[in-house]
Amino acid sequence: MTPADGQTINSDISKFIGGLKPLPAFVHFSPPKIGPGEVAAVTEALTSGWLTTGPRAERFEKVMAEHLGTDGVVALSSCTAALQLGLKVMGLGAGEAVITTPLTFVSTAHAAVYNGARPFLCDVSADTGNLDPERVLEFLERECEVDSRGLPVHRKTNLTVRALVPVHYGGHPVDLGKLWPIAARFGLGILEDAAHALGTGLNGLPVGHPGHRPMEASGLASLAAFSFYATKNVATGEGGLLTASDPAMLARARKLSAYGITDARRIWERYSPRGTWAYDVDEIGFKANFTDIQAALGLVQMSRLGEFLDQRAQNARIWSEAFAGLGDLVELPEVRDGAVHSWHLYPLRLRPGALRISRDEFIMALKALNIGTSVMFIPIHYHTCYRGWLGYGEGDLPVAEDFFAREVSLPISPAHPPEVIAEAAELAARLLRQNAR
Ligand SMILES: Cc1ncc(COP(=O)(O)O)c(C=O)c1O
């Protein structure tokens, strides 16, 4: 069976599909929305005489800083790089640890490991899938002891916890109002994984805005890492961005993103008539800079962010309306008071007790009906590289595990016209209805 034609339906799946007819064309999970403006801007960048980090990347950073209401940002090659460098400039290292969520992409956990540190996992809230502040507090109070510097040290491993790394899962803001007082009490910095959170807001401020950190935590590091990966709310193919409360941290992240060259801001000017060949490297850095080709694409995408977010919200509404009559067959994503959802994901959860189709069979049936989906996320502690090492087993993080077991992310990209999403949603609702117990 090829997903695109949906003609040859696996017999096991056909019993769930019954008489339903596939959509005429495959609805991809999360295609980017690229128009003539993007094509023209990239073409212009390609013929400008300069391809890598340069004036367009600088302009992109200005636009992003304005959008987020912050003084400075550094654009990077990926969110993974932003997370890695964010933790590095916070000073994280060997003998130390961070607390993060199991319901995330592996990058969030990898970032700690790249710095020689370890991720501890705390469970998520059942409504949002976001790191649950109650579980974080419980971990710090029950499993750690505060040392002479006021930092929590994990009793069993003797690792010092230095930071919280929450994720704004799917674009729903994590409860920073509850996490910051915990961070302040234990002297922890916060690095937000904002990969899904371009367009996400909380209490009237965008995620990434410095105003989320309360006065009581003013001495603590506050950073956020965004993604412009191909499926994200603004897509540059690959790309990321770091914000930081401390300008010195941001300057160091910039330097480290370009090998450690001390005057990294305007490396590109070295080749101009004003430039010089000389440079110095005072610290061994990485190669994680953002190119002008990416920036050209990103600038046009950012000018359309409002349009994209409206369409994502509209597509999410279409799914919710189609499922509204299904009662307890499914659990729909909800938005808490004070939260602005960026609708990066539409995470539907099935109620297996009410259905005779499993989550995996539902995904296969949707594929046969030409509807692309994904599952967000396979919990961190299920991956082979973390399974033995972190010491968590199945059942240790029950809310995240249950979330994963029942979750299907449905297509809401603004590249899909609402009529297409409406057809897909109607078909998916019929599929569920005819497979109710
Ligand atoms: C929650 C989360 N964090 C980090 C990343 C990594 O982003 P990037 O691909 O830009 O490195 C992703 C990517 O999908 C993600 O979903």
Ligand as a Chemical Component Dictionary entry (heavy atoms), coordinates in Angstrom:
data_LIG
# 
_chem_comp.id                   LIG 
_chem_comp.type                 NON-POLYMER 
_chem_comp.pdbx_formal_charge   0 
_chem_comp.three_letter_code    LIG 
# 
loop_
_chem_comp_atom.comp_id 
_chem_comp_atom.atom_id 
_chem_comp_atom.alt_atom_id 
_chem_comp_atom.type_symbol 
_chem_comp_atom.charge 
_chem_comp_atom.model_Cartn_x 
_chem_comp_atom.model_Cartn_y 
_chem_comp_atom.model_Cartn_z 
_chem_comp_atom.pdbx_ordinal 
LIG C1 C1 C 0 10.101 19.942 21.438 1  
LIG C2 C2 C 0 11.220 20.023 20.454 2  
LIG N1 N1 N 0 12.420 20.456 20.875 3  
LIG C3 C3 C 0 13.461 20.553 20.034 4  
LIG C4 C4 C 0 13.341 20.225 18.708 5  
LIG C5 C5 C 0 14.542 20.321 17.822 6  
LIG O1 O1 O 0 14.378 21.308 16.842 7  
LIG P1 P1 P 0 15.423 21.417 15.636 8  
LIG O2 O2 O 0 14.998 20.406 14.624 9  
LIG O3 O3 O 0 15.242 22.831 15.149 10 
LIG O4 O4 O 0 16.757 21.181 16.189 11 
LIG C6 C6 C 0 12.121 19.776 18.218 12 
LIG C7 C7 C 0 12.012 19.406 16.803 13 
LIG O5 O5 O 0 11.083 18.941 16.282 14 
LIG C8 C8 C 0 11.020 19.669 19.114 15 
LIG O6 O6 O 0 9.838  19.221 18.696 16 
# 
loop_
_chem_comp_bond.comp_id 
_chem_comp_bond.atom_id_1 
_chem_comp_bond.atom_id_2 
_chem_comp_bond.value_order 
_chem_comp_bond.pdbx_ordinal 
LIG C1 C2 SING 1  
LIG C2 N1 SING 2  
LIG C2 C8 DOUB 3  
LIG N1 C3 DOUB 4  
LIG C3 C4 SING 5  
LIG C4 C5 SING 6  
LIG C4 C6 DOUB 7  
LIG C5 O1 SING 8  
LIG O1 P1 SING 9  
LIG P1 O2 DOUB 10 
LIG P1 O3 SING 11 
LIG P1 O4 SING 12 
LIG C6 C7 SING 13 
LIG C6 C8 SING 14 
LIG C7 O5 DOUB 15 
LIG C8 O6 SING 16 
# 
